[in-house]
C-alpha cells in the first residue's frame, strides 16, 4: 500500500490508512508526502518535485519494492 498526500506524512491520511490496515489486513506500507519540515510557496509542479510528491516519484516508489 502506498499512501500519497500533499502535506506532512505525520498524522494524516497515510496514518489513518495504516491504522485500518493494521486492524483488518496488515500489509507492507510506505508513504509519500512532505517530511517533517517547513515548506514554502511557489509553482505547484516545482513544489511537488522539490518535496518528492511528483508523478515520477509516485510511480518510482512501488517499483523499488
Secondary structure by P-SEA (a helix, b strand, c coil): cbbbbcccccccaaaaaaaaaaacccccccccccccbbbbbccaaaaaaaacccaaaaaaccccc
